[in-house]
Amino acid sequence: MFFDGAVNAKGVGIGAIFVSPTGQHYPATARLHFFCTNNTAEYEACIMGMSMAIDQDVEDLLITGDSDLIIRQAQGEWETRDVKLIPYWKHVEDLEKRFKSIEFRYIPRCHNELADALATLTSMLPYPGNAHIDPLEIQIRERHGYCNVIEAGSSTQAWYHDVKRFLKTQEYPEHATGDQKRTIR
């Protein structure tokens, strides 16, 4: 599980990505409408990610983040003296008891880019209320968008024939590739 918090002039956002053993990514993000320091935002993100793992009945959890303070406090290496952070630290300790095994690991910011991007995006977008964006899909494209068009064949059918057929029957042409299906949709 990856987590990060972002505090800037536009707001406070947190992001967490739960990664299943099969590599499936489950991102979550929230905009905080209360005063936060960067450290409290990081704790909020960590708690959100731990809660996601608990909801998925995870027994063994590796938590990674780029906040050295939060990671070392959770590992018990550093004390928590800030009165604003003590309740967060105690809550993380309580959540830890819900797992069979748990490990906290510090990672450099450059390896926490997705959680950082989620937190930053949320901190900067002023949503009027709760917004559910289902699901977040990130693709890698190796060709320009205009290369995904269906090539015209020698048939006399109109160019929109396959699109019209799909709208009526929800069926693709028999030998359509993935790119061609995406173009038809």
N, C-alpha and C positions, 0 to 999 in steps of 0.2 A: 504494500500500500504506500502510495506517495502522497504527500500533503504539502501545502504552502499557503501562506497568507499574504495579502497585499494591502498596504495602507498608503493612500496618496491623496492629493487635494480633492479628487472627485468622490472618494468614498473608501469603503473597506470591503474587500472580497476575500473569500476563502475557496480553496479548491482541494479536492482529494480524488485520487484515482485508485480504486480497488482493482487489482489484477488477479484473476483466477489462476489456478495451476495450469489451465489449458491456454493461458495467454489472453483470455477475453478481458477487455478493459471496461470498467464501469465508472465513468466520471461523474462527479457531483460537485456542485458549486453553490455558494450562497452569498448574498450581499448582506452585510451586517448593518443594522440601523441603530447602533449604539456606539459610544465612544470606545475606541480600541487603540492600543499601542500595537506596534508590529509584533511584539512577543505574544500579546493576548490573541491577536489574529492567527498567529501560527498555532497556538494551543487550540483555538476554535477549529481550525482545519484538521488538526490531528484527531481531535475528539469526533468530528464528523466522519472521518475515515474509519476510526475504530468502531463507531456505531454501525457503519455500513457493513463491516466485517462481521460484527455480532449478528446483524440481521440476516446475513448469509450463512449463519451457523459455522463460521470458520473456527477451527481449533488452534491452528498454528499460524502465526502472523509475523511477517517481517515488515516493520514500519520504517520508511526512509523519508528523510526530510533534509532541507538545507539550513535549518536553524540549529546551530551548534548548541545554543542554550537549551532549547526544548529537548533535544536528543540526550544531552548530558544530564539534564535534570531527571528525565525519565529513566535513564540508566542508573541513577543514584550516584553519579560521579560528582555532580555539583549540587549544592544546597539551593533551596528556593527561599530567598529572604524577602523578595518584593511581596508586599501584602496583597497586591492585585493578582499575583501569579500563584500564590499558595492554594486557593480553591481549585484552580485549573490543574495544578500538579496532583492534588489529592484526587480529583475526579479521574485523571488518567490512571493513577494507581488503582482506583476502584474498578475501572474498565479492564485493566490488565488481568484482574482475577477471573475474568470471564473466558480467558483463553488457556488452553493446555500449555502452550509455549508461546512466548512473544519475545521479539528482539527489536531493539531500536538501533538504527544505523544512520550515521551522518553521511550525506552525499554532497558533493559540490553543487552549486547552483546550476552549472551547465548540464548536470545530469538530472535535473528536476524541472525541465523546461515545460512539460505538459501541465503539471500541477500549477506551476508559476503562471503559465498563460491563462489557465482557467480563473485563477484568483485575480489576476490583473484585469482580464476582460470583465469579470463581474463587478469589480470595484469601479470601473469606468462607465458602465451602462446603467443609466437610471431607470430601472423597471418600476412601473407604478405599483406593482403588487407582485404576487407570486407568478412566475412564468415557468412553464414546463416545456422544455425543448427536447423532443424524443426522437431518436437517439442521436448522439453526436457521431457522425461518421467522418473519418479522415482517410482520404484516398491518396495514393501516389499515382500521378499521371506521368506517363512517359511519352505521350504524344500531344500535340496541340488539339484543342477542343474541336476545331474544324475537321480533324481527321476522323472523327467518330460518325461521320455521315454515312448513310447507306448509299452505296454506289448504284447508279442507274443501270439497269440491265437492258437487255434487248427486247423485253416484253413491251407490249403496248399499254400496259396498265399505268394509271396516273402515279405520280411520285408519292402521293399520300395513301396509296392503296393499303400498305401494311399498317399504317397508323390507324386508318379507318377500321380495318379488320380487328386490330387490337382493341380499339374502343368498344366495338360491338361484342367480341367474343372473349376478350382477355387472353388471346392466343398469339404467339409469335410465329413468324415464318419458320418452317421446319428446320432449316440449317442456319438460323441466325446466331451470330456470335454474341458474347456478353456485351460488347460495345454497341453492336447493332440493336440489341434489346433495350439498352439504356437510351439510345437515340430515339427509338420508337416510343418509349415511355415519355 
